[in-house]
Amino acid sequence: MVRKRAMALRHLRIAAPCNASFDAMEGPGNRRFCESCEKHVHDLSAGTETEARRILDDANGGRICVRYAKRPDGTIRFRAAAAAIALSLAACSAAEGTSDPVEPNAANVPTPPPQPAPSADSDAGPDDTEFLMGDIDLSVAE
């Protein structure tokens, strides 16, 4: 299996920065609709790196509005895969109307709790991570 290098900011240059509040935008979860630019904004840091790559691949090399957390080392912060699986299982359980807890894995290995979603009204997350949001042009991305 070929391991992909970590997604770095140089791969996602924001062509048109946006100062709109992600929290004030309409829509479920990590995809919201911005009334200002009339586009959907995808919060890449709310999912795993694999999910972010899928969102970018689905854009077919065009333009897309994104929001992401910038680490000091120049990489993008993503939600841990284990936390994503646990949240997904919990959501499935809730959707089925069961009140029984769903174990995140068969070995009962504890998974880290999900990070609280940072407020878009702030330019820093819980660990002083800076958030960037705006339009990117994937046709010129490396």
Long-range contacts (C-beta under 8 A, 24 or more apart in sequence): 4-53, 6-49, 6-75, 6-76, 7-49, 7-52, 7-53, 7-75, 7-76, 7-78, 8-74, 8-75, 8-76, 9-70, 9-74, 9-75, 9-76, 9-132, 10-74, 10-142, 11-141, 11-142, 12-44, 12-56, 12-66, 12-68, 12-76, 12-136, 12-141, 13-136, 13-140, 13-141, 14-66, 14-132, 14-133, 14-134, 14-135, 14-136, 15-63, 15-134, 15-135, 15-136, 15-137, 16-134, 16-135, 17-132, 17-133, 17-134, 18-65, 18-133, 18-134, 18-135, 19-133, 20-120, 20-133, 21-120, 21-121, 22-67, 22-120, 22-133, 23-119, 23-120, 23-121, 24-120, 34-65, 37-65, 37-135, 39-65, 39-135, 40-65, 41-65, 41-66, 41-67, 41-133, 42-66, 42-67, 43-67, 43-68, 44-68, 44-76, 44-78, 45-69, 45-76, 45-77, 45-78, 45-79, 45-131, 46-79, 46-117, 47-78, 47-79, 47-84, 48-78, 48-79, 48-80, 48-81, 48-84, 49-76, 49-78, 50-81, 51-78, 51-84, 52-76, 52-78, 56-138, 59-138, 60-138, 61-138, 61-139, 62-137, 62-138, 62-139, 63-135, 63-136, 63-137, 63-138, 63-139, 64-135, 64-136, 64-138, 65-133, 65-134, 65-135, 65-136, 66-133, 66-134, 66-136, 67-120, 67-131, 67-132, 67-133, 68-131, 68-132, 68-133, 69-118, 69-125, 69-129, 69-130, 69-131, 70-129, 70-130, 70-131, 70-132, 71-129, 77-125, 77-129, 79-114, 79-115, 80-112, 82-111, 82-112, 83-111, 83-112, 83-113, 83-114, 83-115, 85-111, 86-111, 86-114, 87-114
